[in-house]
Amino acid sequence: MLTLDQIDLALLTALTEHPRAGDLELSRQTKVARATVQSRLRRLTEAGVIADWDPTIDVAAAGFEVQAYVTLEIAQGALDEVARDLEAIPQVLEAYVTTGSFDVLCRVATRSHPELQATLVRIDQASAVVRSTSVMVLSVLVAPRVLPLLASAEPVPSRRAPAYRTAHRTRGKVFPST
């Protein structure tokens, strides 16, 4: 597990706010050397903190406006089979094994209500699915986010000179800014 310091948080904030920024621009935004940006990005990537460099795709904007969460109760010991069945359905965007009264939580997206119904039927036809329940998404209340969580943890102080930290605060902006 990697402990994030103030420079890491500043870099992750800048990268989240400007995902197409290059190392030089990130260096300017975070006020650290380009080599520092490069080594930190490499360290964050190797540690799995930065999971991928894929673009964030808004499925609703791409025409798949009907979204739902589906909970599944599955037959005991059939997790691998259910995973294969769900992976074969393109409308299943993600699925998680859970605790509680159901075993799997899925998020699905379709272009229409009839397509959603067909997707739900297809999920129910998986032999290991005992019962499913679906809940339609009406609107997004809180969009997926990570920075507030990272900022809520007590960051390890960076290894910067005290003069930098003082000067940085006097400009009225303390990283991370979320």
N, C-alpha and C positions, 0 to 999 in steps of 0.2 A: 504494500500500500504506500502510495506516494503522499507526502505531506506537502500541501501547496503553500507557497509563501506569497507575499504581496506582489512580487514581480510576475509569478505564475498567474495570479488572479487578474492583474492588469493586462497581461497578454491574452488570457482567455476572454476577458471582456472586450478588448479591441478586436479580437478575431471573431467574436460573436456579432459585434456591431458592424464589422466590415469584413465579411467572410472572403471576399476576393482580394483583400489587401496582400501584397507581397511582404517579404521580410523587411525590406527597406521602409515601407510605409508603417508596418507594425513597430519597427524600431523608432520611428518618429513619434508615433502615437503614445508609446509606452515610455519614451525617453530613456531607452537602454540601447546598448550597442547592437548592431546587426548580428554580430557573432553570438551575442547573448540570446537574441531572439531565436536564431537557428538552433543553438544547443538546447534551449528550453523547449522549443517545439519538438525536437527529436526526443528529448527525455519524456515529455508529456505523451507523445505518441507511443514510445516503447513501453511506458507504464500503463497504457490503455486508457488514460484520462481523455485524450482525443481519440475517439473510437474510429472515426473515418473522416474522409474529406469529401463525402458525397454532398450534393446540394440538398437542401430541405425542400421537398416537393409538397405543395399544397394540393392534395387530391381533389378537394372541392373545386378549386380553380381550374383543375385539369378535366373537369366534367363529371367527377364522381361525387356528387353532392349528397347522396343518400348514404349516411353512415350510421353504424350501429355497433353496440357492444353485445357480444354473445357469450353467455356462460354455459359451460358444458359439464355435465356429470358423465364420467366415463367408466367403462368396465375396469375392474382392478387389474393392474399389470399391463394395460394396453396403451401406455403413454407413447411408445415408439410408433405404434400403428396409427394413433390419432395424429401424431406429428406428421407422418407421411401423408395422411388423408388431407390435413389442413394445408400443407405445403402444395398440394396439387390443385388447390382452389385459388386462382389469382386474386379474387376479391378479399381474401383473408390477408390483411396487411401485417398483422402481428398476433402472436398468441403467447400466453404466459401460463405456466403451471402455478397454481395458487393453493392457499390453505382455505379452510372454511367449508361452506355448504356446497361449493362446486369445485371442480378440479382444474378447469382451464378457463381463462378469460381471453377472448378474441376481439379484435377490432376489424370490422369489415367495411368496405366502401363499394357502392354501386352507382350506376347512372340513373336508376329509376327504382320505384317501389316494386314493380314486378320482378326486376333483376334481383333486388334484395330478397324477395320471397323465394326465388329460385335458388339463390345462394344458401339461404337458411335450410331449405329442403335438402340441398346437396350435403350440407354439414350434418343434418340429422340422419342422412342415409349411411354415414360412416358406421360400420358395424360395431365399433366400440363405444359409440355415443349412446348413452342411456337416456339422457334428457338434456334439452337445451332451453335457454331462456334468452330472449333478445330485448334490448332496450335501444330505441332510436335516439340518435343525437339530434337535438333541435338547433343548438348553436354552441359555439365555443365560449366558455366563460373565462377560463384561464388557459392560454395557449401553452404548449409544451415549453418548459423553461428549465434552466439549470443554474444560471448565474446567481439568483437570489439564495439558493441553497449553499453554493460555494462561498458566497459573501457572508453568510450567517455563521460560518465556522470561524473560530479565532485563527486568523492566518499567522503563520510563522513569519516573524519579521524578515525582510529581505536582507541580504548581505551588502547593502549599499552604504555608502558613507553617510554619516548623520547630516552633513551639510546638504546632500541631495534631498533627503527626506524632509528637512525643514524647508528648503526652497520650494520643493514640490507642493507642500501644504500651503505655502503663502500665496500661491497662484489661485487658491480657492478650489482646487480639484484634488481629491484624494482618491487614488485607485484602490480597489476597483469601483468604478462608478456604475452602479446598477440601480 
